Amino acid sequence: MHFPANIPLGSAHIPVHFVCETLAYFIGYRYYAYLRKHTIDSITSNNRLIIFIGAAFGAFLGSHIIGVLENPALLSHFNLIYFMGNKTIVGGMLGGLIGVELTKKQIGVTVSSGDLMVYPLILAMLIGRTGCFFAGLEDGTYGIASQLPWAINFGDGIRRHPTNLYEILFWLMLWLVLRLIERKHQFANGARFKVFMASYLVFRLLIEFIKPAYFFRFGLSVIQLACIGGILYYYKIFLHPAKLTETYA
């Protein structure tokens, strides 16, 4: 297979990565709209919109800030183009979380706004990471060199861990586990989103060890430090997992 994969369009072509990224936003939102239509939502449409704006602003800043900090050696090249060209999902998630919490505090919303977003976000991630896989080496989501049977040559002659495929597998497994839990139990308010976030942060903390990132002398990367910060924020779910759910009557 040739990387990056493109869809021919006359004399030009469209990157599969771009198509998948666009579909991730569109299908993820449509799925969210479907779920909200069939769910009793205690948050008004107006407040939902305000929260979305706060989430988007926080995700934009967090994604690019962490993205820029990923390689401290290149900070001397910092400018607007460099800032816009570097982003990471971990930063986007944590920045979005901060944006949402600050926004909710301002408008007086105390119930969870993230529970409804969990499955749409997982679906969007699945589609988006599929695009990352087809992008090959271009978006930097590949792993380090490996001799494992499933290692893939993304175009530079080196067989690597397909860490983007590992993440797709992670999202599928998380979706399945959440659905299995919800067959017999009901998540407490906000618990589904907490499990979603904490699980992904733990996954990324571990998977970064087999990605070609910049590691400090103490053995961790910027993304891993951000993951640890997020995990500490959600420490209670690790100490008291039983409080996350209650059995259906």
SELUM-831560 format. One record per residue: residue in one letter; x negated, y, z negated of N, C-alpha, C, O in turn. Coordinates in steps of 0.001 Angstrom, whole numbers, padded with zeros to 6 digits, always signed. Atoms other than C-alpha are relative to their C-alpha. Layout:
aXYZXYZXYZXYZ
...
//
This chain:
m-000840-001204+000000+000000+000000+000000-000872+001249+000000-001917+001289-000649
h+000769-001246-000091-001205+003508+000821+000508+001022-001018+001712+001227-001169
f-000321-001061+000972-001311+006217-001853-000672+001303+000440-001796+001272+000941
p-001379-000166+000466+000066+008830-002057+001004-000387+001079+000730-000244+002271
a-001038+000414-000933+003266+007542-000465+000818+001213+000433+001184+002061-000379
n-000768-001113-000560+005128+009926+001834+001120-000520+000885+001031-001613+001444
i-001112+000323-000885+008407+009872+003723-000163+000810+001282-000117+002039+001226
p+000181-000733-001251+007873+010762+007426+001241+000823+000351+002373+000362+000202
l-001093-000892-000401+009976+013672+008634-000458+000752+001251-000980+001863+001161
g+000485-000587-001239+009235+014390+012293-001516+000026+000007-002165-001001-000190
s+001460-000145-000001+005705+015724+012525-000541+000273-001401-001754+000347-001598
a+000405-000280+001379+005662+016428+008773+000351-001201-000887+000696-002273-000389
h-000361+001059+000937+006282+014362+005646+000398+000617-001338+000034+001747-001660
i-000413-000424+001336+007847+014628+002212-000600-000971-001011-000383-002176-000888
p+000557+000900+001006+005947+013233-000797+001105-000719-000782+002071-000090-001213
v-000965+000761+000787+007876+010459-002543+000060+000551-001425+001118+000539-002055
h+000047-000573+001339+006749+012066-005814+000967+001173-000123+001688+001282-001115
f-000891-001165+000018+008624+015271-004963+001457-000445+000031+002293+000104-000686
v-001370+000505-000108+011758+013321-003988+000459-000577-001333+001566-000299-001794
c-000350+000622+001285+011700+011312-007224+000165+001043-001098+001071+000940-001925
e-000097-001042+001026+011092+014396-009359+001302+000769+000132+001947+001089-000866
t-001261-000702-000245+014042+016167-007734+001189-000853-000425+002117-000368-001072
l-001084+000912+000371+016275+013117-008156+000079-000185-001509+001170-000339-002058
a+000010+000170+001454+015205+012776-011790+000811+001103-000673+001623+000832-001558
y-000750-001117+000568+016545+016238-012610+001486-000113+000336+002343+000046-000533
f-001392+000009-000467+019718+015839-010535+000791-001156-000621+001857-000942-001199
i-000722+001170+000499+020706+012294-011534+000059+000016-001527+001080-000345-002113
g+000001-000089+001456+019675+012817-015161+001085+000941-000495+001795+000627-001450
y-001022-000964+000413+021913+015888-015416+001398-000531+000271+002294-000367-000556
r-001323+000534-000315+024833+014177-013659+000413-001083-001000+001580-001181-001379
y-000288+001046+000991+024573+011250-016064+000363+000641-001344+001279+000186-002031
y-000322-000728+001224+024533+013674-018996+001416+000572+000074+002182+000463-000884
a-001327-000588-000166+027625+015445-017617+001086-001073-000109+002152-000834-000678
y-000950+001116+000089+029380+012083-017268+000188-000433-001452+001316-000618-001908
l-000091+000427+001396+028553+011062-020838+000730+001031-000855+001540+000679-001713
r-000646-001050+000805+029638+014416-022257+001497+000040+000270+002290+000312-000631
k-001421+000000-000362+032938+014183-020382+000744-001112-000725+001931-000976-001021
h-000639+001149+000628+033632+010825-022021-000391-000139-001473-000240-001208-002063
t+000408+000008+001404+032331+011765-025484+000596+001213-000712+000698+002293-000132
i-000470-001146+000797+033782+013941-028233-001224+000787-000455-001999+000316-001288
d+001176-000817+000293+031212+016735-028435+000382+001121-000953+001246+001939-000638
s-000313-001029+001006+031270+018926-031555-000672+001333+000315-000428+002326-000370
i+000678-001240-000398+029077+021528-029813+000743+000596+001189+000998-000106+002168
t-000744-000652-001072+030911+024037-027619-000848+000113+001269-002077+000056+001216
s+000700-000126-001280+030032+024437-023943-000926+001208+000002-002028+001150+000547
n+000824-001204+000041+028730+027946-024595-001277-000237-000804-002364+000161-000385
n+001171+000294+000821+026421+026766-027373-000916-001021+000672-002137-000944+000541
r+000798+000967-000748+025298+023819-025233-000883+000714+001021-002060+000391+001179
l+000748-000744-001009+024253+026244-022523-001157+000760-000637-002270+000761-000112
i+001043-000754+000696+022316+028397-024976-001117-000944-000459-002299-000616-000359
i+000991+000989+000441+020598+025295-026378-000830-000495+001167-002039-000684+001039
f+000724+000422-001207+019694+024166-022857-001051+001035+000397-002172+000687+000768
i+000937-001067-000358+018080+027532-022185-001188-000012-000954-002336+000105-000524
g+001075+000078+000993+016093+027299-025431-000897-001196+000243-002118-001096+000125
a+000770+001214-000273+015036+023735-024568-000885+000181+001236-002053-000206+001239
a+000746-000187-001246+013981+024696-021040-001187+000939-000200-002282+000686+000304
f+001077-000962+000256+011942+027673-022230-001099-000637-000834-002284-000483-000535
g+000987+000665+000851+010251+025652-024966-000755-001081+000743-001966-001223+000578
a+000633+001071-000767+009581+022725-022624-000994+000562+001008-002067-000006+001212
f+000898-000632-000973+008046+025036-020014-001307+000415-000669-002394+000092-000187
l+001201-000464+000697+005656+026629-022488-000809-001172-000558-002026-001234-000381
g+000705+001124+000608+004825+023406-024328-000700-000864+001018-001836-001289+000806
s+000584+000834-001047+004216+021442-021150-001276+000597+000554-002271-000106+000730
h+001165-000644-000614+001799+023976-019705-001103+000282-001018-002285+000183-000686
i+001026-000272+001014+000031+024875-022953-000805-001257-000304-002036-001224-000303
i+000706+001258+000266-000784+021245-023786-000749-000461+001245-001846-001013+001153
g+000658+000370-001250-001591+020645-020129-001310+000732+000202-002299+000143+000638
v+001218-000807-000135-004125+023458-020106-001056-000435-001014-002249-000451-000711
l+000942+000381+001056-005677+022293-023372-000549-001417+000150-001481-001799-000557
e+000427+001392-000178-006074+018695-022117-001496-000131+000246-002134-001070-000229
n+001436+000054-000295-009554+019452-020835-000649+001307-000443-000742+002247+000347
p+000582-001238+000528-011238+022072-023060-001171+000524+000812-001428+001728+000816
a+001170-000415-000773-014294+022130-020788+000376+000912+001167-000467+001643+001686
l-000438-000794-001148-012208+023791-018062+000730+001283-000405+001243+002004+000452
l-000720-001191+000454-010711+026545-020212-000623+001300+000511+000042+002333+000580
s+000659-001197-000533-013265+028977-018815+000573+000390+001353+000380+001520+001802
h-000616-000278-001307-011371+028724-015497+001450+000451-000146+002186+000512+000840
f-001408-000291+000251-008103+029780-017118+000466+001238+000770-000171+002291+000728
n-000732-001108-000620-005798+031976-015036+001433-000482+000218+001770-001603-000161
l-001409+000352-000158-002122+031965-014063+000174-001245+000863+001006-002102+000564
i-000111+001166-000885-002622+029457-011249-000389-001271-000743+000267-002304-000607
y+000440+001154+000782-004524+027112-013562+001063-000379-001033+001323-001561-001259
f-001045+000228+000990-001803+027514-016209+001192-000715+000624+001701-001680+000055
m-001168+000583-000655+001006+026678-013767-000296-001377+000584+000618-002182+000763
g+000365+001264-000632-000908+023760-012256-000248-001133-000962-000484-002263-000536
n+000249+001043+001004-001359+021861-015519+001198-000126-000929+001632+000851-001540
k-001145+000235+000874+001507+020296-017419+000003-001463-000439-000605-002318+000205
t-000081+001353+000514+002278+017211-019468+001352-000222-000664+001903+000690-001281
i-001316+000322+000550+005479+015456-020557+000016+000117-001518+000995+000592-002092
v+000046-000083+001466+004367+015224-024199+000174+001445-000456+000956+001723-001365
g-000140-001407+000343+003953+018994-024366+001392+000510+000286+001937+001309-000475
g-001351-000415-000349+007284+019452-022617+001023-000463-001024+001929+000284-001393
m-000933+000534+000997+009090+017224-025091-000119+000735-001328+000885+001129-001922
l+000196-000660+001290+007538+018802-028170+000381+001477+000084+000981+002022-000842
g-000388-001399-000178+007955+022322-026792+001502+000147+000096+002079+001083-000457
g-001458-000021-000093+011555+021557-025894+000650-000195-001351+001649+000451-001667
l-000515+000237+001352+012151+020226-029402-000066+001269-000844+000896+001620-001528
i+000153-001244+000763+010791+023422-030956+000986+001048+000502+001610+001753-000291
g-000935-000961-000583+012851+025530-028538+001429-000266-000438+002168+000667-000750
v-001356+000367+000403+016029+023632-029404+000234+000326-001469+001253+000922-001820
e-000193-000216+001439+015525+023789-033167+000070+001488-000341+000882+001898-001170
l-000042-001446+000246+014794+027524-033120+001303+000606+000508+001885+001477-000139
t-001244-000509-000580+017796+028171-030867+001194-000378-000868+002054+000459-001147
k-001116+000455+000836+020159+026086-032995+000055+000775-001315+001136+001087-001813
k+000039-000763+001241+019013+027928-036103+000583+001391+000204+001272+001915-000670
q-000487-001350-000288+019805+031266-034456+001509+000035+000209+002169+000999-000180
i-001431-000026-000315+023302+030265-033311+000835-000770-001022+002057-000848-000900
g-000725+000652+001085+024198+028276-036426+000507-001398+000289+001469-001839-000340
v-000397+001387-000298+024486+024783-034910-000800-000939-000898-002029-000885-000912
t+000687+000886+000944+023687+022102-037498+000046-001473+000402-000726-002279-000116
v-000086+001400-000431+024723+018870-035741-001036-000270+001090-001580+000658+001689
s+000985+000379-001011+022443+016951-033396+000473+000368+001402+001625+000137+001766
s-000295-000295-001407+022317+018179-029827-000750-000959+000921-000529-000965+002132
g+000849+000854-000821+019825+015551-028666+000531-001398+000236+000155-002040+001217
d-000500+001366-000141+021739+012291-029183+000616-000242+001371+000394-001287+001983
l-000678+000132-001286+023804+012881-026047-000974-000002+001173-000640-000462+002265
m+000980-000126-001074+020648+013520-024032-000909-001209+000135-001653-001298+001111
v+000984+001083+000029+018785+010298-024864+000046-000859+001258-000973-001013+001931
y-000065+000882-001166+020051+007997-022112-000228+000742+001325-000905+000210+002205
p+000341-000763-001210+020023+010704-019414-001494+000298+000111-002050+000262+001209
l+001436-000255-000025+016437+011551-020404-000782-001258+000371-001745-001193+001136
i+000682+001252-000344+015390+007897-020233+000148-000272+001492-000819-000648+002154
l-000217+000211-001435+016960+007603-016774-000859+000938+000826-001463+000521+001815
a+000826-000974-000716+015216+010782-015630-001471-000383-000057-002189-000244+000933
m+001397+000420+000144+011895+009498-016980-000314-001185+000903-001383-001238+001510
l+000202+001159-000857+012300+006210-015129-000184+000426+001455-001084-000056+002143
i+000090-000465-001385+012873+007994-011836-001263+000825+000200-001967+000663+001197
g+001180-000858-000113+010146+010565-012476-001302-000777+000001-002195-000481+000795
r+001229+000797+000060+007489+007998-013413-000149-000882+001229-001269-001223+001610
t+000091+000720-001273+008352+006022-010288-000684+000886+001033-001524+000423+001804
g+000650-000956-000892+007386+009139-008357-001471+000158-000322-002300+000270+000580
c+001401-000106+000419+004183+009412-010397-000812-001180+000531-001951-001013+000968
f+000690+001183-000516+003273+005862-009392-000307+000166+001489-001431-000088+001923
f+000190-000151-001441+003759+006600-005688-000922+001161+000345-001420+001240+001468
a+000919-001119-000234+001685+009783-006060-001451-000444-000041-002335+000280+000418
g+001374+000503+000053-001398+007645-006703-000869+000799-000949-000551+000946-002130
l+000956-000731+000834-004330+009694-007955+000350+001480-000157-000270+002179-000958
e-000243-001442-000078-002765+013091-007289+000475+000632-001303+000111+001769-001602
d-000555-000657+001189-000919+013657-010571-000643-000450-001305-000203-000048-002382
g+000781+000328+001189-003381+012047-012982+000657-000901-001015+000263-000886-002182
t-000671+000873+000966-001049+009474-014564-000526-001437+000045+000033-002325-000597
y+000593+001342-000101-003228+006474-013668-000884-000283-001210-001169+000609-002009
g+000832+000392+001123-005377+004535-016123-001457-000169+000388-001859+000122+001515
i+001424+000234-000239-009035+003657-016452-000179-001288+000806+000773-002043+001006
a+000305+001193-000793-010746+000933-014393+000311-001267-000793+000108-001325-002006
s-000372+001256+000646-009567-002602-015122-000160-001156+000984-000018-000978+002194
q+000088+001205-000808-010107-006138-013857+001207-000920-000230+001201-002074+000200
l-001198+000793+000224-006694-007350-014972+000689-000327+001328+000580+000442+002283
p-000623+000417-001264-004677-009221-012311+000950+001022+000597+001101+001086+001817
w-000966-000974-000497-002118-006425-012060-000592+001410+000190+000134+002356+000496
a+000640-001305-000233-004662-003581-011820+000185+000397+001462+000242-000458+002345
i-000325-000500-001340-004061-001379-008774-001046+000987+000494-001543+001818-000266
n+000871-000959-000663-006299+000465-006349+000883+001123+000538+001652+000913+001476
f-000844-001118-000399-004679+003894-006002-000596+000818+001148-000106+001904+001455
g+000533-000671-001179-006844+004875-003054-001464+000365-000065-002035+000793+000938
d+001412-000366+000121-010348+005447-004408-000905-001227-000077-002099-001105-000348
g+000789+001222+000010-011471+001816-004256-000198-000604-001383-000860-001634-001515
i+000149+000493+001372-011253+001344-008050+001340-000555-000483+002360+000131-000418
r-001216+000598+000542-008705-001032-009550+000207+000523-001423-000687+000447-002266
r-000269-000689+001256-007042+000708-012472+001258-000529-000689+002108-001167-000067
h-001241+000251+000726-004449+000211-015197+001107+000862+000616+000938+002078+000711
p-001124-000811-000498-001094+001297-013661+000823+000527-001181+001933+000062-001439
t-000642-000475+001234-000189+003262-016774+001377+000620+000254+002224+000641-000639
n-001337-000504-000321+002747+004888-014982+001015-001146+000033+002166-000967-000366
l-000888+001165+000032+004224+001399-014507+000196-000498-001422+001278-000970-001772
y-000153+000363+001412+003533+000638-018164+001071+000869-000641+001873+000396-001446
e-000983-000905+000600+005590+003689-019039+001409-000320+000483+002366-000231-000285
i-001312+000409-000515+008438+002589-016774+000511-001203-000787+001684-001257-001157
l-000370+001178+000787+008437-000751-018603+000396+000412-001417+001352-000123-001978
f-000332-000490+001344+008432+001096-021938+001405+000585-000032+002178+000278-000940
w-001324-000629-000014+011507+003154-020974+001105-001029+000154+002153-000917-000482
l-001003+001050-000170+013387+000065-019803+000216-000761-001310+001347-001065-001686
m-000097+000728+001266+012610-001720-023056+000686+000841-001072+001490+000323-001848
l-000628-000872+000989+013611+001295-025164+001498+000093+000246+002288+000039-000697
w-001427-000054-000351+016930+001582-023309+000701-001276-000481+001766-001217-001096
l-000586+001279+000391+017606-002120-023892+000111-000118-001514+001149-000538-002024
v-000009+000097+001464+016678-001972-027591+001075+000904-000597+001804+000491-001499
l-001020-000918+000519+018871+001076-028209+001401-000539+000231+002260-000453-000647
r-001325+000542-000304+021828-000566-026484+000319-001205-000877+001453-001372-001324
l-000214+001168+000862+021355-003776-028466+000313+000425-001431+001182-000158-002080
i-000266-000507+001349+021225-001827-031735+001421+000526-000098+002111+000285-001089
e-001307-000649+000047+024395+000073-030840+001164-000961+000224+002324-000560+000127
r-001076+000988-000080+026338-003125-030241+000574-000307-001374+001768-000576-001507
k-000428+000352+001350+026488-003746-033992-000095+001148-000985+000493+001096-002066
h+000216-001106+000931+025440-000457-035540+000272+001346+000674+000220+001475+001897
q-000198-001365-000477+026195+003228-035210-001133+000868-000525-001401+000890-001726
f+001079-000882+000434+023324+005689-035273+000561+001171-000793+001614+001715-000462
a-000362-001203+000748+023536+008438-037853-000223+001216+000887-000909+001134+001906
n+000135-001219-000795+023762+011999-036563-001470+000355+000225-002217+000569-000730
g+001369-000363-000344+020519+012777-034735-000984-001154+000031-002110-000992+000501
a+000936+001119+000122+019008+009333-035322-000425-000569+001344-001586-000937+001524
r+000350+000554-001314+019162+008135-031720-001103+000823+000655-002034+000270+001241
f+001025-000860-000604+017141+011135-030562-001321-000120-000744-002386-000092-000126
k+001228+000156+000780+014650+010726-033394-000737-001278+000391-001960-001273+000533
v+000604+001267-000422+014052+007088-032405-000601+000154+001387-001704-000326+001652
f+000475-000260-001360+013699+008167-028784-001331+000756-000013-002290+000349+000644
m+001205-000825+000037+011112+010833-029574-001153-000723-000679-002259-000773-000139
a+001068+000644+000760+009139+008908-032186-000570-001186+000763-001783-001398+000758
s+000462+001162-000766+008964+005786-030003-000911+000427+001135-001957-000178+001369
y+000818-000444-001126+007640+007704-027040-001334+000569-000469-002366+000336+000160
l+001243-000582+000519+005084+009589-029115-000982-001088-000430-002186-000961-000203
v+000863+001117+000377+003743+006321-030539-000553-000676+001251-001738-001003+001316
f+000437+000611-001258+003616+004826-027042-001107+000820+000655-002131+000271+001064
r+000987-000851-000651+001725+007809-025636-001298+000073-000796-002385+000130-000220
l+001196+000007+000842-000653+007873-028601-000876-001200+000338-002100-001078+000399
l+000748+001220-000275-001664+004304-027769-000457-000093+001454-001595-000475+001727
i+000324+000166-001420-001559+004393-023965-001106+000950+000447-001808+000667+001417
e+001037-000957-000388-003865+007430-023831-001404-000584-000130-002337-000092+000505
f+001313+000617+000149-006743+005194-024919-000470-000685+001283-001668-000908+001461
i+000408+000620-001268-006691+003555-021474+000270+000943+001182+000509+000504+002307
k-000099-000997-001063-006368+006794-019517-001276+000843-000008-001866+001053-001068
p+001254-000767-000078-009326+008885-018292+000160+001431-000504+000050+002383+000269
a-000207-001316+000600-008700+011777-020681-001299+000521-000617-002285-000206-000736
y+001121-000583+000743-011095+014156-022428+000206-000337-001470+001225+000033-002052
f-000091+000364+001403-011762+012752-025910-001024+000788-000818-002187+000917-000435
f+000915-000684+000904-013238+014742-028760-000931-001028-000654-000733-002235-000511
r+000969+000901+000623-016139+013297-030743+000632-000936-001018+000108-002019-001277
f-000669+000853+000979-013708+011922-033324+000917-001022+000667+001640-001741-000022
g-000660+001088-000708-012150+009738-030613+001422+000204+000452+002060-000746+000906
l-001369-000265-000409-008830+011433-029860+000050+001109+001043-000835+001962+001100
s-000191-001035-001012-007548+013556-026985+001003+001038-000498+001619+000865-001550
v-000956-001051+000366-005434+016714-027091+001418-000560-000029+002190-000259-000940
i-001343+000577-000035-002332+014766-026094+000222-000896-001211+001308-000892-001792
q-000146+000861+001171-002972+012244-028862+000180+000823-001270+000957+000441-002145
l-000182-000880+001164-003309+015056-031410+001416+000564-000035+002021+000675-001101
a-001374-000490-000076+000009+016469-030185+000977-001103-000393+001961-000846-001087
c-000853+001138+000356+001569+013002-030492+000000-000226-001512+001050-000461-002110
i+000101+000190+001451+000298+012657-034062+000801+001073-000732+001472+000787-001723
g-000783-001073+000603+001808+016044-034902+001489-000297+000060+002208-000092-000917
g-001414+000344-000148+005178+014915-033535+000393-001179-000865+001477-001182-001449
i-000280+001172+000830+004986+011559-035324+000121+000398-001471+000991-000101-002185
l-000072-000476+001386+004309+013329-038627+001307+000753-000245+001872+000690-001337
y-001269-000722+000121+007359+015513-037974+001154-000972-000238+002108-000664-000952
y-001052+001005+000130+009458+012349-037726-000363-001099-000998+000161-002209-000907
y+000516+001042+000896+007698+010498-040562+001093-000727-000768+000921-001897-001112
k-001045+000603+000825+010950+009825-042432+000619-001236+000645+001054-002148-000057
i-000639+001158-000633+012250+007395-039822-000872-001250-000149-000371-002372-000075
f+000886+001143+000218+009196+005199-040397+000075-000482-001451-000104-001668-001728
l-000085+000351+001418+009623+005301-044192+001366-000558-000373+001479-001416-001248
h-001362+000408+000352+013402+004838-044234+000796-000379+001255+001793+000273+001563
p-000699+000390-001234+014480+003040-041023+001443-000431-000225+002274-000290+000673
a-001351+000474+000285+017584+001613-042712+001011+001141+000013+002200+000912+000231
k-000906-001143+000039+019035+005132-042971+000390+000505+001390+001212+001412+001522
l-000276-000445-001368+019113+005496-039193+001357-000455+000506+001968+000212+001341
t-001251+000564-000502+022194+003341-038689+000924-000432-001133+000532-000528-002296
e-000975+000597+000902+025326+002059-040330+000804-001012+000792+001042-000809+001983
t-000731+001059-000695+027283-001090-039469+001410+000456+000306+002046+001115-000516
y-001374-000342-000365+030562-000643-037610+000972-000698-000942+000743-001827-001374
a-001009+000589+000896+033611-001248-039750+000754-001121+000717+001643-001740+000131
//
